[in-house]
Amino acid sequence: MAILWALLDLNNFNKSHKKVEIGFWLIPKYWKKGIVNESATAICNYAFYSLHVNRIEAFVESENENSKNALLKLAFEYEGTMKNCEIKNGKTVSLSIFAKLKPLS
């Protein structure tokens, strides 16, 4: 029996604008073990070199320091915050925007 302990994926692929969104979820038991870093690095390389995107975006709840730090370790840059832009459990939440651009060859 397989147990889902992590989910990393690409969403909202926009071929015209050559960009995609990355998302990840990991149960706390597996935090700080390098799983997101290793997996996201492979996914970013796939997006840049197989899907030929120029930009990978990530939208993170502004209070989620662990995810923001994980993105910074992956060389994503903080670009700003969309304030009170979504509703979660009946409350508004803000989203921090991060992006990573394809390295110049």
C-alpha positions in Angstrom: 0.0 0.0 0.0 1.4 3.4 -1.0 1.2 6.3 1.3 1.1 9.9 -0.2 3.5 12.0 1.9 4.4 14.6 -0.7 2.9 16.3 -3.7 4.9 18.5 -6.0 3.3 19.5 -9.3 3.2 22.0 -12.1 0.0 23.9 -12.8 -1.3 26.5 -15.1 1.1 25.9 -17.9 0.9 28.8 -20.3 2.7 27.8 -23.5 2.2 31.3 -25.1 3.9 33.1 -22.2 6.3 30.3 -21.5 5.5 30.1 -17.8 4.2 27.6 -15.3 3.3 27.5 -11.6 4.9 25.1 -9.2 3.1 23.8 -6.0 4.2 21.5 -3.2 2.7 20.0 -0.1 4.6 17.8 2.4 3.3 16.3 5.6 5.2 17.7 8.6 6.8 14.4 9.5 9.0 14.8 6.4 9.9 18.5 6.8 13.5 19.6 6.8 14.8 16.4 5.1 15.6 18.0 1.7 12.7 16.3 0.0 11.2 19.5 -1.4 14.5 20.9 -2.4 15.6 17.7 -4.3 12.2 17.1 -6.0 11.6 20.8 -6.9 15.0 21.1 -8.4 14.3 18.2 -10.7 10.8 19.6 -11.5 12.2 23.1 -12.3 14.9 21.6 -14.6 12.1 19.6 -16.4 10.1 22.8 -16.8 13.0 24.8 -18.1 14.6 22.2 -20.4 11.7 19.9 -21.5 8.7 22.3 -21.4 10.9 25.2 -22.5 9.4 27.7 -20.1 11.2 30.9 -19.1 9.5 31.5 -15.8 8.3 29.3 -12.9 5.9 31.0 -10.5 4.9 30.0 -6.9 2.0 31.5 -4.8 2.3 30.9 -1.1 0.2 32.0 1.8 2.1 34.9 3.3 2.2 33.4 6.8 3.7 30.1 5.5 7.4 30.8 6.4 8.5 27.2 5.7 7.3 27.3 2.1 8.7 30.8 1.6 12.1 29.7 2.9 12.0 26.5 0.7 11.5 28.7 -2.3 14.3 31.0 -1.4 16.6 28.0 -1.0 15.6 27.0 -4.6 16.7 30.5 -5.8 13.2 31.8 -6.3 12.9 35.5 -5.8 10.2 37.2 -3.8 8.2 39.6 -6.1 5.5 40.9 -3.9 2.3 40.2 -2.0 -1.3 40.0 -3.2 -3.2 41.2 -0.1 -6.4 39.5 1.0 -6.8 37.9 -2.4 -8.3 34.5 -1.4 -10.7 33.1 1.1 -9.7 30.1 3.2 -11.9 28.7 6.0 -14.0 31.9 5.8 -11.0 34.2 6.3 -9.1 36.3 3.8 -5.5 35.3 3.2 -2.7 37.1 1.4 -0.4 35.3 -1.1 3.3 36.0 -1.6 4.5 35.7 -5.2 7.8 34.1 -6.0 9.4 33.4 -9.3 12.4 31.7 -10.8 13.7 32.6 -14.3 15.4 30.2 -16.7 19.2 30.5 -16.3 20.9 32.1 -19.2 22.9 29.6 -21.3 
